Amino acid sequence: MTIEYLKRGKSDADRAEDDAKTAAIVSGTLKDIEARGDAAVRELANKFDKYDRETYRLSDDEIAAIIAKVSDREMADIRFAQEQVRNFAQAQRDSMLDIEVETLPGVILGHKNIPVQSVGCYVPGGKFPMVASAHMSVATASVAGVPRIVACTPPFNGEPNPAVIAAMHLGGAHEIYVLGGIQAVGAMAIGTESIDPVHLLVGPGNAFVAEAKRQLFGRVGIDLFAGPTETMVIADDTAADAELCATDLLGQAEHGYNSPCVLLTNSRSLAEGTLKEIDRILEILPTAGTARVSWEEYGEVIVCDTYEEMLKVADDIASEHVQVMTDRDDWFLEHMTCYGALFLGARTNVANGDKVIGTNHTLPTKKAGRYTGGLWVGKFLKTHSYQKITTDEAATMIGEYGSRLCMLEGFVGHAEQCNIRVRRYGGVNVPYGEGAPHREAAE
């Protein structure tokens, strides 16, 4: 096996050190929010967003005035994107059925899919107003039937971003707050004097937001650990060229200063050409100040001999976005197991998925694709089971098995829950503290 790195990013040790520093800051900040509530949130909003107001929740009149600043063309585009997201989310919801089955005569088992009762949706927007993130979280929660949807976004250039607020409102948010960062997710999860806590936190964010969600998990549910954007391009020289690969890598590198972007190929000429194209595009890209840092510190170019090697490396990295441009795209779809989302063929791209095509763009990062998929309508639903026994015969039969299995584990009190049903509904005398006899012996 030959796997050659033409370019490497930061080491795992360096990345872990950065994570540890972030974790310490987040821990102290969350403790402060829990101790001082609104006062702590206000101080943080002033410190990091330079934004202060009597209440951070927007009134209905304020929402209407802000949305009025959005042009008709922009509103039409937002509605189109939300329609695509809602359509796919509804198709996913329709696939999730409540069930009830009779597994034995008189034994009824079932489950219900119940919406989470409150959700906090974080929509990033301090550097780029992430309009699409409102579709992915708020609109999807609405399709799931969540009865209380809270949305938070930071101010953009000192005021609420009209397009983001419009997307939140059209998506179905019941409460909209102009808050960003740790203070936003902390306030939604912990609660303050003015913000009731939620049951679930969703949405992407910077490293501090992601770490805050990680530390709050357990106190509330979270969608997933969504860290900095990651992208991988898997390409060969039959379906892609250097310009296409370079454009797709840098298109995601502009997200932040720590966005990993990886080219995985079996063509050395494509790899070398892409490196040259990246240098060229960075000279003309308006967001090069951000993209260049991500590329220099987190960019990688990996050359393999075979497609099988490329598959192994791709599954090991488990990138958030995986763009496949080869002569066997469906082979990768069939065999890849660890990723956030796949983008198959040169005609599609990650930006489509981020903004408009309809799949959800909140996806697992930092290898979390090994054990979870991304945000979807099912994340807002809880599958709860139930059971009922409708006949004396079933109560007796199940009770006898249950009694003996409880005694096998030494749970006498558990066994008595079964025994009392055996005595009451089956007329079988089971001495207290003993397991029920086998039916053959009883007869």
C-alpha positions in Angstrom: 0.0 0.0 0.0 1.3 3.4 -1.0 -0.2 6.5 0.6 1.8 9.7 0.1 1.1 13.1 1.7 2.1 15.9 -0.7 0.9 18.3 2.0 0.0 17.9 5.7 -1.9 20.1 8.1 -1.6 20.6 11.8 -0.7 17.6 13.9 -3.3 15.9 16.1 -1.4 17.0 19.1 -1.5 20.7 18.1 -5.2 20.4 17.4 -5.8 18.8 20.8 -4.0 21.6 22.6 -6.2 24.1 20.9 -9.3 22.2 22.0 -8.1 22.1 25.6 -7.7 25.9 25.7 -11.2 26.3 24.3 -12.7 23.9 26.8 -11.3 25.8 29.8 -12.7 29.1 28.5 -16.1 27.5 27.8 -16.3 25.8 31.2 -15.8 29.0 33.1 -18.2 30.9 31.0 -21.1 28.4 31.4 -20.6 28.4 35.2 -20.9 32.2 35.1 -24.1 32.1 33.1 -25.6 29.5 35.5 -24.6 31.7 38.5 -25.6 35.1 37.3 -28.1 34.5 34.5 -29.1 37.5 32.4 -26.4 39.7 33.9 -23.7 37.3 32.7 -25.3 37.0 29.3 -25.5 40.8 28.9 -21.8 41.2 29.8 -20.8 38.6 27.3 -22.9 40.1 24.6 -21.4 43.5 25.2 -17.8 42.1 25.4 -17.9 39.9 22.3 -20.6 41.3 20.1 -20.5 45.0 21.2 -24.3 44.7 21.4 -26.7 45.8 24.2 -30.4 46.3 24.5 -33.1 46.1 27.1 -34.1 42.6 26.1 -32.4 40.4 23.5 -35.6 38.9 22.3 -37.1 40.6 19.2 -40.7 41.7 19.4 -43.2 40.9 16.6 -43.1 44.5 15.5 -39.3 44.5 15.4 -39.3 41.2 13.4 -41.7 42.7 10.9 -39.6 45.9 10.5 -36.3 43.9 10.1 -37.8 41.6 7.5 -39.1 44.6 5.5 -35.5 45.4 4.7 -35.1 42.1 2.7 -35.7 42.6 -1.0 -38.4 40.6 -2.9 -35.7 38.7 -4.8 -34.0 37.7 -1.5 -37.3 36.7 0.1 -38.1 34.5 -2.9 -34.7 32.8 -2.7 -35.2 32.2 1.0 -38.6 30.7 0.4 -37.3 28.5 -2.4 -34.5 27.1 -0.2 -36.8 26.5 2.7 -39.3 24.7 0.4 -36.5 22.3 -0.6 -35.5 21.7 3.0 -39.1 21.2 4.1 -39.9 18.8 1.3 -37.0 16.5 2.1 -37.6 16.8 5.8 -41.2 15.9 5.3 -40.3 12.9 3.2 -38.0 11.8 6.0 -40.8 12.3 8.6 -43.2 10.3 6.5 -40.8 7.4 6.6 -40.9 7.3 10.5 -44.0 5.3 11.4 -45.7 4.7 14.7 -46.2 1.0 15.1 -48.3 -1.4 17.2 -48.0 -5.2 16.9 -49.4 -8.2 18.7 -46.2 -10.2 19.3 -48.0 -13.0 21.2 -51.8 -13.5 21.7 -52.9 -10.8 24.1 -49.5 -9.0 24.1 -49.5 -5.6 22.4 -46.2 -3.7 21.8 -45.7 -0.4 20.1 -43.9 2.9 19.8 -44.8 6.5 19.1 -42.6 9.2 17.6 -43.1 12.3 19.8 -41.6 15.7 19.0 -39.1 17.1 21.5 -41.1 19.8 23.4 -38.6 22.6 23.1 -35.5 23.2 21.0 -32.8 25.9 20.8 -31.6 26.6 17.3 -28.2 28.4 17.0 -27.6 30.2 13.7 -24.1 31.5 13.3 -23.7 35.0 11.9 -20.9 37.0 13.4 -18.6 36.7 10.4 -20.9 35.5 7.7 -24.7 35.7 8.1 -25.6 32.0 7.9 -29.1 32.3 6.5 -29.2 28.6 5.4 -28.6 27.4 9.0 -32.0 28.8 9.9 -33.6 26.5 7.3 -31.7 23.5 8.5 -32.6 23.8 12.2 -35.7 26.0 12.5 -37.7 24.8 9.5 -36.7 21.1 10.1 -37.9 21.4 13.7 -41.1 22.9 12.5 -41.7 19.9 10.1 -41.1 17.6 13.1 -43.9 19.4 15.1 -41.7 20.9 17.9 -44.1 23.2 19.9 -41.5 25.7 21.1 -38.7 26.7 18.8 -36.2 29.2 20.1 -33.7 30.7 17.7 -30.5 32.7 18.5 -28.1 34.5 16.2 -25.4 37.1 16.8 -25.7 40.6 15.5 -24.0 41.2 12.1 -22.2 44.6 11.8 -23.9 45.8 15.0 -27.5 44.8 14.2 -29.8 41.8 13.5 -29.2 40.5 10.0 -32.5 40.9 8.1 -32.1 37.8 5.9 -31.3 35.6 8.9 -34.2 37.0 10.9 -36.5 36.5 7.9 -35.3 32.9 7.5 -35.9 32.2 11.2 -39.4 33.7 11.1 -40.4 32.0 7.9 -38.9 28.7 9.3 -41.3 28.8 12.2 -39.3 30.2 15.2 -41.5 31.1 18.1 -38.8 33.2 19.9 -36.0 35.0 18.3 -33.0 36.4 20.3 -30.1 38.4 19.0 -27.4 36.6 20.9 -24.3 34.8 19.8 -21.6 32.5 21.0 -21.4 30.7 24.4 -23.9 33.1 25.9 -26.5 32.1 23.4 -26.3 28.3 23.8 -25.6 28.7 27.5 -28.8 30.8 28.0 -30.9 28.4 25.9 -29.7 25.3 27.7 -29.3 26.6 31.3 -32.0 29.2 31.3 -32.0 32.7 32.7 -34.5 35.1 34.3 -35.8 36.0 30.8 -35.2 32.8 28.8 -36.8 29.5 29.7 -34.4 26.5 29.1 -34.9 24.2 26.2 -34.7 20.4 26.0 -32.5 20.2 22.9 -29.8 22.3 21.3 -29.0 22.1 17.5 -27.1 24.1 14.9 -23.4 24.6 13.9 -21.1 27.3 15.3 -17.5 28.2 16.0 -15.2 26.1 18.2 -16.6 27.8 21.4 -20.2 27.1 20.4 -19.3 23.5 19.6 -17.5 23.0 22.9 -20.3 24.6 24.9 -22.8 22.2 23.3 -20.4 19.3 24.2 -20.2 20.4 27.9 -24.0 20.9 28.1 -24.8 17.5 26.6 -26.6 15.5 29.2 -28.2 18.6 30.8 -29.9 19.0 27.4 -29.8 16.9 24.2 -27.7 18.1 21.3 -27.8 17.2 17.6 -24.1 16.3 17.3 -20.7 17.7 17.9 -20.5 20.1 15.0 -17.0 21.6 14.9 -15.2 23.6 12.2 -16.3 22.8 8.6 -14.4 19.9 7.0 -14.3 19.0 3.3 -12.7 16.2 1.3 -12.5 16.0 -2.4 -12.1 12.4 -3.8 -11.1 12.8 -7.4 -9.4 11.0 -10.3 -8.3 12.5 -13.6 -11.3 11.0 -15.5 -13.9 13.3 -13.9 -12.2 16.3 -12.4 -9.5 18.8 -13.2 -7.2 20.9 -11.0 -9.3 24.0 -11.2 -12.5 22.2 -10.1 -10.7 20.5 -7.2 -9.0 23.7 -6.0 -12.3 25.7 -6.2 -14.2 23.1 -4.2 -11.5 22.9 -1.5 -11.1 26.7 -1.1 -14.9 27.2 -1.2 -15.1 25.5 2.2 -11.7 26.7 3.6 -13.2 30.2 3.7 -15.6 29.2 6.5 -13.0 29.8 9.1 -9.3 29.7 10.1 -9.4 26.1 11.1 -11.5 24.4 8.4 -9.7 21.1 7.3 -9.8 20.6 3.5 -8.3 17.4 2.0 -7.7 16.3 -1.6 -7.6 12.5 -2.0 -6.6 11.2 -5.4 -4.8 8.5 -7.3 -3.4 10.9 -9.8 -0.2 12.7 -8.9 -0.6 15.1 -11.8 -4.0 16.1 -10.6 -2.6 16.5 -7.0 0.3 18.7 -8.2 -2.0 20.7 -10.5 -4.4 21.3 -7.7 -1.7 22.7 -5.5 -0.7 25.2 -8.2 -4.4 26.1 -8.8 -4.9 26.8 -5.1 -2.0 29.2 -5.1 -3.4 31.0 -8.1 -7.0 31.3 -6.7 -5.7 32.5 -3.3 -4.3 35.5 -5.1 -7.8 36.6 -6.4 -10.3 35.1 -3.8 -11.9 38.0 -1.8 -12.0 35.7 1.3 -8.4 34.5 0.9 -7.5 36.1 4.3 -9.5 33.3 5.9 -9.1 30.5 3.3 -5.3 30.8 3.2 -4.9 30.2 6.9 -7.2 27.1 6.8 -5.4 25.8 3.7 -1.9 26.4 5.1 -2.6 25.0 8.6 -5.3 22.3 7.9 -5.1 21.5 4.2 -3.8 18.1 3.0 -3.1 16.4 -0.3 -3.0 12.6 -0.3 -2.0 10.5 -3.2 -2.9 6.8 -3.3 -2.2 4.0 -5.7 -5.7 2.4 -5.8 -9.4 3.2 -5.3 -9.4 0.8 -2.4 -6.7 2.8 -0.7 -8.6 6.0 -1.3 -11.7 4.4 0.3 -9.8 3.3 3.4 -8.2 6.7 3.9 -11.6 8.4 3.4 -13.3 6.3 6.0 -10.5 6.8 8.4 -10.7 10.6 8.1 -14.5 10.5 8.2 -14.8 14.1 6.8 -18.0 16.1 7.2 -18.4 16.8 3.4 -17.1 14.3 0.9 -17.2 15.3 -2.7 -16.7 12.4 -5.1 -15.6 13.1 -8.7 -14.4 9.8 -10.2 -15.3 7.2 -12.8 -17.0 5.1 -10.0 -19.0 7.5 -7.9 -21.7 5.0 -7.1 -19.0 2.5 -5.9 -18.0 5.0 -3.3 -21.6 5.5 -2.3 -22.0 1.8 -1.9 -18.8 1.2 0.1 -18.2 4.3 2.2 -19.3 4.1 5.8 -17.9 7.0 7.7 -18.7 10.6 6.6 -21.2 13.4 7.1 -22.7 13.7 3.6 -21.7 12.6 0.1 -21.8 14.9 -3.0 -21.6 12.7 -6.0 -20.3 13.8 -9.4 -18.8 16.9 -10.8 -22.2 18.5 -11.4 -22.9 18.8 -7.7 -21.0 20.5 -4.9 -20.9 21.2 -1.2 -22.3 24.7 -1.6 -25.5 23.2 -3.1 -25.9 21.1 0.1 -25.0 24.0 2.3 -27.6 26.4 0.9 -30.4 25.1 -1.2 -30.6 21.5 -2.5 -32.6 20.3 0.5 -30.5 17.9 2.5 -29.4 19.2 5.9 -26.0 20.9 6.2 -25.5 20.4 10.0 -23.2 17.4 9.8 -20.8 15.4 12.0 -17.2 16.6 12.2 -14.0 15.5 14.0 -14.6 11.8 13.0 -18.1 11.8 14.5 -19.3 10.4 11.2 -18.1 7.0 12.4 -21.1 6.8 14.8 -23.7 9.4 13.8 -25.2 11.0 10.8 -26.2 14.7 10.5 -29.1 16.7 11.7 -32.4 15.5 10.2 -36.1 15.6 11.1 -35.6 12.5 13.3 -33.3 14.4 15.7 -36.3 16.4 16.8 -38.4 13.2 17.5 -38.2 10.8 20.4 -39.2 7.2 19.8 -41.1 6.0 22.9 -42.2 2.4 23.4 -45.3 1.2 25.2 -46.8 -2.2 26.0 -50.1 -3.6 27.2 -51.5 -7.1 28.0 -55.1 -7.7 27.1 -55.8 -11.3 28.3 -55.5 -13.2 31.6 -53.7 -16.0 29.7 -51.0 -13.6 28.3 -50.6 -12.0 31.8 -50.0 -15.4 33.3 -47.7 -16.7 30.7 -45.5 -13.6 30.5 -45.6 -13.3 34.3 -44.3 -16.8 34.7 -41.3 -16.2 32.4 -40.7 -12.8 34.0 -40.8 -14.2 37.5 -38.2 -16.9 36.9 -35.9 -14.5 34.9 -36.0 -12.0 37.8 -35.1 -14.7 40.3 -32.2 -15.7 38.0 -30.8 -12.3 38.6 -31.7 -12.2 42.3 -34.3 -9.5 42.0 -37.0 -10.8 44.4 -39.0 -7.6 44.4 -39.1 -7.6 40.6 -40.2 -11.3 40.7 -43.1 -10.4 43.0 -44.4 -7.8 40.4 -44.7 -10.8 38.0 -45.9 -13.3 40.7 -48.9 -11.2 41.8 -50.2 -11.2 38.2 -49.6 -15.0 38.0 -51.6 -15.5 41.2 -54.4 -12.9 40.3 -54.9 -13.7 36.6 -53.8 -17.3 36.4 -54.9 -18.7 39.7 -51.4 -20.2 40.2 -50.1 -20.2 43.8 -46.6 -18.8 43.8 -45.0 -18.6 47.3 -43.7 -15.2 48.2 -40.0 -14.8 47.4 -39.9 -17.7 44.9 -40.0 -17.8 41.1 -43.1 -19.1 39.4 -43.0 -22.8 38.6 -42.6 -24.0 35.0 -46.0 -24.4 33.4 -45.4 -28.2 32.8 -44.7 -28.6 36.5 -47.7 -26.6 37.6 -49.9 -28.7 35.4 
